[in-house]
Amino acid sequence: MSSNKPLTVFLAITLALTMSGCISARIEDAREETTGLNANESVVVMAKSYHQGNETEAKYISCVESALGRGKGALRVIPTQQFIDNLFPWFEPRTAPADTKGLTTLMSKPGVPGAVKDMGVRYIIWLDGDTDRVTQGGSLSCAAGPGGGGCFGFAWWQDDADYEASIWDLQDAEASGTVTADYSGTSFLPALVIPIPLIARTRAKACNGLANQLKLFIVSDEAV
């Protein structure tokens, strides 16, 4: 059995070298109201999961902000912290509205409509979700000796990125709909002396995919 191990490792590495990390994706949206964005209007991205004590990754929010503001159909994006600071204390974790009923109440507070208007914010995009390692397998071992060292084997792992974006219209104080992104990526790490990582960048793909769909959703003028 041991005599077949080098051949098994070689075949696994050969297979891995013919492919990159594999990613499957599903993006869906559910529209509740007609949307649109004027040239002087903007959006802001917030972590909805903050309310449940499990804040959506800050890096993911930054990635979505950046992706929304560049490329085809780029939107004007107000930085999250700037929005929070300008509306202090109404969007701190303990005071931010949990639903559109709370948003209606908030928009009646003195100074809030004016601050929103000054920034030109039309939509809040509430992000919820995370990226998790769901399974992994294989075996990889490394050793060093007087004549040198190296790694041998084949390892793999799967990450799932599941995110939901809820779009709130501040002008009408109502929910416009949701966009969801579900990405699953498998990465490989073959090694024959030198490890060769073939990484499926699941979270980055989910960021760009969700941002592109949000652009289409928000600027659409189709009737519900």
LINKACOR-V380058 format. One record per backbone hydrogen bond with DSSP energy under -0.5 kcal/mol. CO is the residue of the C=O (numbers start at 1). NH is the residue of the N-H. If there is no record, write none. Layout:
co->{CO	CO}
nh->{NH	NH}
This chain:
co->{1	2	2	4	5	6	7	8	9	10	11	12	13	14	15	16	22	24	26	28	30	38	42	42	43	44	46	46	47	48	49	49	50	57	58	59	60	61	62	63	64	65	67	68	71	75	76	78	79	80	81	82	83	85	87	89	92	92	99	100	101	102	103	105	106	109	109	111	112	113	114	115	116	116	120	122	122	123	124	124	125	125	126	127	127	128	130	132	132	135	137	139	141	143	145	148	150	151	152	153	154	155	156	157	158	158	159	160	160	161	161	162	163	164	164	165	165	166	166	167	167	168	168	169	169	174	176	176	177	178	179	180	181	181	182	183	184	185	186	187	188	189	190	191	192	193	194	195	196	197	198	199	200	201	202	203	204	205	206	207	208	209	210	211	212	213	214	215	216	220}
nh->{4	5	6	8	9	10	11	12	13	14	15	16	17	18	18	19	186	184	182	180	178	41	122	123	78	125	48	127	50	51	52	54	53	61	62	63	64	65	66	67	68	69	70	75	74	77	43	45	83	84	85	86	87	88	90	92	95	96	103	104	105	106	107	108	109	112	113	115	116	117	118	119	120	121	42	170	171	44	126	168	46	127	166	48	49	164	162	134	160	158	156	154	152	150	148	145	143	193	141	191	139	189	137	187	134	135	185	132	162	163	183	130	181	128	166	167	179	126	168	176	177	124	170	173	174	169	32	33	167	30	165	28	163	183	26	161	24	159	22	157	198	155	196	153	194	151	192	197	190	199	188	201	202	205	206	207	208	209	210	211	212	213	214	215	216	217	218	219	220	35}
